Structures are given as structure tokens and as C-alpha cells.
Amino acid sequence: MPSKIVEDSKKKLPSAAGKGRPKGAVNKTTALLKDAILQAAERAGNKVGKDGLISYLEQQATDKPTPFLSLLGKVLPMQVVGDPDQPLQAVTRIEIVPLISDDNSQN
């Protein structure tokens, strides 16, 4: 006969307990922050040129190329798409070279 404590604990759990957020669901705070950042960049870009966010990013690319290129490096891998008829191929090259001693004295 099960104890009363075990029975009571089973009754208290909501139907969705332990499921967590669905896979791929964005945190509301993260979504709000991302939207605010994009709006701020859009407004800053409108002060620089007529193309909003694009104007802002062009200015950043010119004024601060290092952080801009870092951002570009994070975006580019998402843009690489292979041709289904000619899939991308990875080539690995292993080169074996002899070790040369920097010590000129031969004992």
C-alpha cells in the first residue's frame, strides 16, 4: 500500500511540470532586448544617412573596422550554402616536416 506522502506529491504537480520551454523558443527578455538594439541602430543610422540600419552599419564598418569585422565573421557562416548538385567538400592536408635543431653546437 503506497504511503499518503507519495500520493499527495503526485497530485500537486501541474500537467506541464518539468517540460520547460519548447525547443527554439526565445526568452521574452532576449527578444525585447534584440528589438530595442535594432531600433536604436535604425535611429542612429537615420541620423547618419537615409538607409537607417544599413547607414549605421556602414559608418561602423568605416569608423571601427575591427569590431565590425568580428560581427561580420559571426554572420557569414550562416550565409554559406552549398549547391545540391555540387556539395561542399572539406579537404584535410597533413604535412610531416623534419625537426631542425636551433642548436649549432653538435656534441
Secondary structure, DSSP 8 states (H G I E B T S, - for coil): ---HHHHHHHHHS-TTTT--S-TT---HHHHHHHHHHHHHHHHHHHHHSSSTHHHHHHHHHHH-HHHHHHHHHHHHHHH---BTTB---------------S-----
